[in-house]
Amino acid sequence: MLTDEFGREVTGVRISLTDRCNFDCIYCHNEGLGDTRGPMDPQDAEMSTDDVVRFLEVVTEFDVDAVKFTGGEPMLRQDLAEIIARTPDELEVSLTTNGTFLPGRAEDLVDAGLERVNVSQDALDAEDFAAVTQSGAYERVLEGVDAALDAGLDPIKLNMVVFEHTAGYIPEMVDHVAENDGLQLQLIEYMPELTGRPEWNIDIERVHDWLAEQADEIEHREMHNRRRYWIGESDSSDDPNAGRGMVEIVDPVENATFCQNCHRVRVTHEGYLKGCLNRNDDLRTMGEMTKPEIRETFRETVENRVPYYGEYMIENGDGEWEIDEKYIEKSVQV
């Protein structure tokens, strides 16, 4: 297993299969790359099926044990089931999707080896949903969640980005997962440094405080120093979580603890390795995607990974975060 100079083992990879998407969410940062989306048709620059599989075969040599496929919308890749089926058995396979293509395909993906799915759902009202996603596909997303549950992808995490436009929807989303078995809620802190709209930001600690008041139990996860809030009381003596809703907050902004516990390397849809979501000055190409090139670039990327908050960004005397220039000098520009 590869470890960076800060002692962080890399145990997972997150692969963007495409930057194409049938939604146009107003908060999207496209895996930190910004708005790179182009035509909806497949693009020559996207990694091929063989490229993705070859990369996964290499990282298993370094004891990576999990892969998450993302986008854009990864289900726009018609070869997704093939990619999952050809993923090495050592890897746990998960997917983040907007859910619109799950009806009719969820069962095939499970048969191919998909084990977990996150579905983006920012509201429980069609008009509110459309305002955030610039999409009229609300009912299709609900159908997708049902299709995933029917295919055995349980529990499903509903991803909800928390910012000015969605904060008011949190209580009903919490009730929704508490009332529906098989659903969990993942509240994702809005990242203004990636979207360029700082005025949409809200204080995520207020959300933590509110959830703590609602929760019947609060579980502390060592990874990222993260809290899970369990809402409601169990209705089963066999399963203590049956009939309860689980809500978790992903809060990386200005959170050095979060960054110190990051164990992922990211891959862009064009085949660049990315050591940090928040940075694009550390992109490394894997060239022609041969196994020797992949190995070398993967080693380099891990070796040069830097916790974003606490190292790459450090607090000055005024309590503000600023870039530590020594890491700029080490970056590889492409």
Secondary structure by P-SEA (a helix, b strand, c coil): cccccccccccbbbbcccccccccccccccccccccccccccccccccaaaaaaaaaaaaaacccbbbbbccccccccaaaaaaaacccccbbbbbcccccccccaaaaaaacccbbbbbbccccaaaaaaaccccaaaaaaaaaaaaaaaccccbbbbbbbccccccaaaaaaaaaaacccbbbbbbcccccccccccccccaaaaaaaaaaaccbbbbbccccbbbbbcccccccccccccbbbbbbbcccccaaaaaaccbbbbcccbbbbccccccccccccccccaaaaaaaaaaaaaacccccccccccccccbbbbccccccccccc
